[in-house]
Amino acid sequence: MSEERAVAAVEATGIAYEVSRHGPVRSLAEAAAARGIEPSQLVKSLVVRRADDDFLFVLVPGDRTISWPKLRQLLGVSRLSMPDAAIALEVTGYERGTITPFGSLRAWPVVVDERVSGTISVGGGAHGVGLTVDAADLVLVLDAQVADVSEPQ
């Protein structure tokens, strides 16, 4: 059901997209190879907690990670955390490894790292499913804030 929700949500935006499906993978690099893209084009959708019942999505290239100091400064907060897998599922409707801002149970704010550009693949709501979209279109339809919020892994 989660895949259908994600696909319906991206379809409703009117942007061009493609759905890719592949078998089980053990790493981001394997997922990128299965989708025929570079790891930097496989964008991780990470759920970040600001406070109780206050979350946001942070999208970073697959070869990078969140820079917590940069993100805290951007958001003007002194504390942020990543919820455990059960909470992430509860607040998005998606399991870790499948999370996408498209079709989340609630429309949380989205921050996209400034390095996310061109053709990218984000989670598609189910394991082995990706949604390939143009990064500029994603930013536009999700009303995302673009900023420098990542660092090399």
C-alpha angles and dihedrals in degrees: 000000000000093000091052091050092050094047092046090051095051090043090054091057092064094227123133113262143160128209117223124192130192140162127264118313131190101208145021089254090056091048091051091049091049089053093045095242139110118265090248089060093055099085119206116222104209125188114223126189120219096174140330107319091357114110139153139191118244114195117201134168113268093246093055138059136214115282100219095197091052093046094047090050092048092050095040094234133124097213136044132159142180113244120231119262094266093053092045089054092046095052098040106025089233133104119234109274091035101056119134132162087231109097097359113165087247127026098242119185115271128220116190121196111242091239092066105102144138121015111356139172122223131181116292101207097263136060112275094018126112135179113218113206141150110269093224090053091049092051091049099048094042092045086230127182112234117211144139100273104140142076134191115281 
